[in-house]
Amino acid sequence: MGMWTVPDDVEVSNKFSSEELDEFINTLAKLVVDKHMSAPAVMTLEMIKPLSLLGQSALMIFGPLIDMIFDPVKMEKFQAVIGDRKRIEQLMTAIEDFELNKKETKEGVSSEQE
C-alpha cells in the first residue's frame, strides 16, 4: 500500500449507521435535483472523489465555524459521506437516479396533457 492509498475497508464514521447515511444521501440527492444543480454537483463530486480524505480533513478543521452556520449533525453526516469514496459514488448515483425519474415524470405529464 502506497503513501497516498486510502484503504477501502476502513469505516470513516462509526457514529452513524449505514441506514442513516443512506437516508441522508437520498435526502441530499433529492435536494440537489430540486434545486436544478444535478450537473454541477455530479461534476464536483467526480472531481473531489480522489481527494476525499483531504475534503474530510478540511471539514474537520473548519467544523466549528461551519457548525455555527449549518446543523452540526448534518455536517457530521456530510463529513462521513465525503470521507468515503463509495459513499460519494452512491451520492452521484442517487442524484442521477432522481434526475432520471424527474425527467420521466415530466415527459409522462406533458404527453398526457396533449
N, C-alpha and C positions, 0 to 999 in steps of 0.2 A: 504494500500500500504506500503510495507516494505522499509527499508532504501536503499536497492540496486535495487529496482524495478524502471525501466525506463518506464514512461507512454507511451502507444502506440500512443496516439492521439496528441503528441507534434510534431510539424513540426520542423525539425532540421534547415532548412535554407529556409528563405523566399526570399532569394536573387535570386534564380534560379527557373524557372518554372518547373513543372513536366515533360514537354516535353523535356526541355533542359537536365535534368538529365537522362531521358530515352535514349536520343540520346548519351549522354556521356557514359552511361553504355554499350550500344551496341558497341560503338567505342572501349571502353576499353576491352570488351569481345573479339571482333574480333582481337585486337592486341595480347591478351594473347594466343588465338588459333593459330594465325600466327607464334608466337614465340615458339610454341610447349610446352607451360607452363601450360596447362589446369589442369592437375592433381595436381601439387604443388599449383597452385593458388586457386583451389577449396578447397583443404585441409587447406590452410592458412586461407581462408575466413571462413571456418567452425569453425576453432579454435578461430578466433578473434570475431566471432559473439556475444558471451556472453560479451565480453569486448569492445563493440562498443563505449560506452561512453568514456572509457579510451583512446581508439585509437583516437577518435575525439579530446579529450583534448590534447593528445600528439602532434597531428598535429597543434593545435592552438599554443602550446608553442614553437615548433620548426619551426613554419610557416615562420618567417623572414629569417631563414637560408635556409630553403627549397626553398623559393621564389627566392633566388639567383641562384639556380640550375635549377629549373623547372618553367614552365609557372604558374604565380600566379593564373590565372583564373581556369586553370585545377586543380590546387591543392585545390582551394576552392570547386570546384565541387566534387573532390575526398573526401574531408573532409565531405561534405554533404552526400555522399554515405556511407562512413564508419560510420558516426554517426547515421544512421538509419538501424535498423535490417532488415526491409522489403526490403530496397534497396540492402543490402548485399545479401539477398536471391535472389533478382531479378538479380543481377550480376552473382551469381553462376548459376542460371537457363539459363541466356544468354550464358555463357561460355559453358555449357553443350549442349545447342541447336546448337551453332556454331560448336562445335566439332562433334556432330552427323551429321550435314549437310555436314561437310567436309569429314567424313568417307563415307557417302552415295555417295557423288560426286566422291570420289576416286574409290569406288567399281564399280560405273557405268562406269567410264572411262576405268578401267582395263578390265572389262568384254567385252566392245566393241572392245578393241584392239586385243582380242584373236581370 
